Amino acid sequence: MSFLVLLTACTVYEVPDGDDTDTTGATGNVTGLTSTGTSNDATTEPPDPTTSSTSSSTTGPDPSAGPSSDSTVSSDPTTEEPPPADCDYPTSIQPIFDASCGCHQSNMPPKGLALNAGQSFAALVGVDSMGQPGTPYVDPGNSAGSWLVTKIKPAPPVGLQMPEGGMLQPDQVALIETWIDAGAPEAGSFDCGGGEDPGAGSVTIDEQGPVNVEIGETVDLDVTVLDQNGDPVMGATVKWLSSDETVLYTDSKGTLLGLNPGTSEVTAEVEGVVSAPLTVSVLNNQAVAAASFADALNVLSTNCGCHKGAMPPAGLAFDLAGPDVHAALLAPATQDAQTKRVIPDLPGQSYLFKKLTRTVQTTGEQMPKGKAPLDAEKVQILFRWIFNGAPA
């Protein structure tokens, strides 16, 4: 959100489209992957021995005669058409690639593996992988023998786990395996697996407001999710939102980072169910801790895989010598020449920082694309480095 050795050259960051080239990579979270639990069990009524099968007075079953005397005809209308399967490739599998594999949806995807809609199926199914010759990316009916599955799980034998810097959720991995084991259909549907999901019924932030946090510091929030039956939902995907992103940053784990003095309302959302808002006050901090450029560069280089190599987006490569990267970060932003990628002392006005921390952008979209927002601890390092003058 973020496969194969050919994926090792890239994180989930997409090479930015058009003029969106000053980014550090690119976000998303695929939801709705749980089964609806539709049953395929259909029964056929046995013939009624009291009803003649030789009658020619009617052309169809007599609804007053009870069960049909024709053993090939079911009296149960639910058997006429089996209930549809829950998932299909275009609406269940492709969105995982769209949200997590940005680099492989660019004009020059790593190793030529294009995971765009309309191209990904042909690029994966039955195609020999480059990372493990003799092993296809997707071997229909055999998820254990598919290189795609190997690469999205921990500790692959070659290269890094994909997506680099942002693992897929367990239910996403399980869904890909289920699709492959079902024969990897391209257009046909397949059973998502799992039981009936009653869906989220309520979402409650555990902490009582108001909550205080200082500039440059973090605080963790917890949430309780109950289904429509009132039972706890474990492992729910929670989307945390800050009403004022110039004041407070939120990540996908419920960790908040103070950015500027002020107040923001925080909510947690699961499957469209939104919690009551929690008031968070960000307080001034006279001594924001410092962070080194080496630490900041480590955050960028490990989360911005597309910004490496001979042809990085906007010419911004994080695998060059430190002084060269530092100079590039202090240069004007290609997308907005009136500002700079990094403005010392002013994180909130720095183009790069805004691209990483704002869900709504004046141009383009929040980075890193295809992944959840950066963990607050990583943003904290960048904030502290810039706030304290962005030293080399």
Secondary structure, 3 states (H helix, E strand, C coil): CCCHHHHCCCECCCCCCCCCCCCCCCCCCCCCCCCCCCCCCCCCCCCCCCCCCCCCCCCCCCHHHCCCCCCCCCCCHHHCCCCCCCEEHHHHHHHHHHHHCHHHHCCCCHHHCCCCCCCHHHHHECCECCCCCCCECECCCCHHHCHHHHHHCCCCCCCCCCCECCCCCHHHHHHHHHHHHCCCCCCCEECCCCCCCCCEEEEEECCCCCEEEEECCEEECCEEEEECCCCECCCCCCEEEECCCCCEEECCCCEEEECCCEEEEEEEEECCEECCCEEEEEECCCCCCCCCHHHHHHHHHHHCCCCCCCCCHHHCCCCCCHHHHHHHHCCECCCCCCCECCCCCCHHHCHHHHHHHCCCCCCCCCCCCCCCCCCHHHHHHHHHHHHCCCCC
